[in-house]
Amino acid sequence: MRAWAAGLAVLAGLALPVALTTPAAAAQGGTFAYVANFDSDDVSVIDTATNTVTTTIPVGDGPIDAAVTPDGKRVYVTNFNAASTSVIDTATNTVIGTITVGTSPLAVAITPNGTLAYVTNVGSDNVSVIDTATNTVVDTITVGSAPRGVAVTPNGTLAYVTNAGSDNVSVIDTATNTVADTITVGDAPQGVAVTPNGAFAYVTNAGSDNVSVIDTATNTVADTITVGDAPQDVSITPDGTLAYVTNQNSNNVSVIDTASNTVIDTIAVGTSPLGVAVTPDGAFAYVANQNSNNVSVIDTASNTVIDTITVGTTPQRVATGSVPATSVATCPPGSPLTGGGFQLTGPPPNDLTSRPVDNSWEVSLTNQTGEDITFTPYAVCADITP
């Protein structure tokens, strides 16, 4: 029995690889925005390079929020009317699992290491904790009344949950999955986002038209910022300098300078904006406009709307993430995989994995630098010819 290598053609940048002598599978990488459309029961996938909807994925009844795993390989979508969470495989854009959670799930956040997803359940006043390795609920945490938003700190130790019915924020210790603190904020808190350095949590208060700034070291409100009418969601740029807040009733977005905690700009968007998400490179903010069935794309350098994208019916919230380009070198039928690897040239990628998958060798690469990276995956196959 001899071993031989089966390979793929060179993949430049994030272009699709081409099979040479063996069957192969490939997924196009890049940065995508995932929009939960409540009334059409689906998720619109936007390619941020072209601002076009590349596919639409059916999910459960009443999808309302989405979160992309840190490795970009999965998207978790809460289905408000179905009491469930759908798990999307970003390589195939298909639902690979459905998880039963609490009543009326709304928001979802994933820990930085990708191992846990926290889902707020508005109707049952608790948070479901999902183990992403098994896609099962491993814990349920009682919080305040009508929990809505959730955000995990960058070090993964705390999860902040906004309780719209009790006007406070529950602080969950993720090591024990218990509520470690409760912080009084404004009226009807909705969204929450933590700064990249973990120092502050920004909470939108829909009933008092302001944003509470929580000092995470003391879990006290350090500042309060007046924004537009009925603020809903908030997203912070990767460098931590700006926070974007959607104002549902004034049809605009407030831009907060986090150094001074002042509103430095107000941007008109679509009708009834709800969700907002900044891209991983910080260049754009995507805003889901509920009543105009579209997404506004904000250039964060100029704070202007540069594009408007039609999506599904009643878009709620949006998540962005970098999806890896994946190439697979496969051994012929009947020839077992005995090894594999890849050849890589160019700058180091943001993330690269190489592993055996059944009868193939899979290589996944995420690149946010914009520079060309070339990689050639190969599988070492046993020669079954006598």
Buried (B, 14 or more C-beta within 10 A) or exposed (E): EEEBBBBBEBBEBBBEBEBEEBBBBBBBBBBBBBBBBBBBBBBBBBBBEEBEBEBBBEBBEBBBBBBBBBBBBBBBBBBBBBBBBBBBBBBEBEBEBBBEBBEBBBBBBBBEEBBBBBBBBBBBBBBBBBBBEEBEBEBBBEBBEBBBBBBBBBEBBBBBBBBBBBBBBBBBBBEEBEBBBBBEBBEBBBBBBBBBEBBBBBBBBBBBBBBBBBBBEEBEBBBBBEBBEBBBBBBBBEEBBBBBBBBBBBBBBBBBBBEEBEBEBBBEBBEBBBBBBBBBBBBBBBBBBBBBBBBBBBBBEEBEBEBBBEBBEBBBBBBBBBBBBBBBBBBBEEBEBBEBBBEBEBEEBBBBBBEBEEBBBBBBBBBBEEEBBBBBBBBBBBEEEE
